[in-house]
Amino acid sequence: MKLYYSPGACSLSPHIVLNEAGLPYTTEKVDLKSKKTESGADFTTINAKGAVPALVLDDGSVLTEGAAIVQYLADQKPQSGLAPPAGTMPRYRLIELLNYIASEVHKNFSPLFNPRAAADWKAAAIANLESRFTWLSGYLGDKKYLLGDTFSVADAYLFTVLGWTAKVGIDLGKWPVLAAFCARVAARPKVQATMKAEGLIN
Ligand SMILES: N[C@@H](CCC(=O)N[C@@H](CS)C(=O)NCC(=O)O)C(=O)O
């Protein structure tokens, strides 16, 4: 398998999952502005959506959308516990969380990274994020991870998007539960290794 990624982007989530699952893979970096890959290929010929993550499977087909990719990866290694078994209620809880993170958190960051976004759009996005953080904080409560004691692919995704708060000037310290969650996930050896591989930490 090959993961197309951009350092610190949402592709960090499947990158963490690949390492947590211990699956064999290679990576290639993508410049999201020029849509060129590290080897000079036109990324839009690999993923016509032009967005990371994109995962090339061993049969050559390409899987996109982070929420789908992380579930595919977890299902390659069910014993990793990164996703509850398909068809069970805990799996639907996982999907519920992945969808919430994708549509309510991830995409509310978009205007904050867009130099053409107007100030009132940015302010509305920050207000949206703040209310989502408050909900997530209550959902996590005193649990270690989103599903309880076990680290799942939803935690990899939430950790990834919460990592953008510092870049856009949101103080995560206002949500101590989320700040503690990020510290807990960041301390995981495979998360450390992934962040090092992407050049996010030394
Ligand atoms: N719906 C996609 C969105 C992926 C996405 O927003 N990727 C961003 C990086 S975090 C990207 O590649 N943006 C560049 C672009 O869309 O041109 C998913 O959930 O995987």
PDBQT file of the ligand as one rigid body, heavy atoms in Angstrom, charges set to zero:
ROOT
HETATM    1  N1  LIG A 301     -13.211  14.792   2.208  1.00  0.00    +0.000 N 
HETATM    2  C1  LIG A 301     -11.771  14.580   2.266  1.00  0.00    +0.000 C 
HETATM    3  C2  LIG A 301     -11.108  15.910   2.520  1.00  0.00    +0.000 C 
HETATM    4  C3  LIG A 301      -9.623  15.811   2.498  1.00  0.00    +0.000 C 
HETATM    5  C4  LIG A 301      -8.993  17.178   2.685  1.00  0.00    +0.000 C 
HETATM    6  O1  LIG A 301      -9.663  18.171   3.049  1.00  0.00    +0.000 OA
HETATM    7  N2  LIG A 301      -7.688  17.216   2.438  1.00  0.00    +0.000 N 
HETATM    8  C5  LIG A 301      -6.970  18.464   2.479  1.00  0.00    +0.000 C 
HETATM    9  C6  LIG A 301      -5.787  18.403   3.436  1.00  0.00    +0.000 C 
HETATM   10  S1  LIG A 301      -6.348  18.243   5.127  1.00  0.00    +0.000 SA
HETATM   11  C7  LIG A 301      -6.412  18.739   1.090  1.00  0.00    +0.000 C 
HETATM   12  O2  LIG A 301      -5.793  17.874   0.502  1.00  0.00    +0.000 OA
HETATM   13  N3  LIG A 301      -6.666  19.939   0.570  1.00  0.00    +0.000 N 
HETATM   14  C8  LIG A 301      -6.159  20.345  -0.705  1.00  0.00    +0.000 C 
HETATM   15  C9  LIG A 301      -7.242  20.524  -1.706  1.00  0.00    +0.000 C 
HETATM   16  O3  LIG A 301      -8.381  20.074  -1.465  1.00  0.00    +0.000 OA
HETATM   17  O4  LIG A 301      -6.956  21.126  -2.732  1.00  0.00    +0.000 OA
HETATM   18  C10 LIG A 301     -11.429  13.573   3.370  1.00  0.00    +0.000 C 
HETATM   19  O5  LIG A 301     -12.146  13.551   4.377  1.00  0.00    +0.000 OA
HETATM   20  O6  LIG A 301     -10.453  12.823   3.218  1.00  0.00    +0.000 OA
ENDROOT
TORSDOF 0
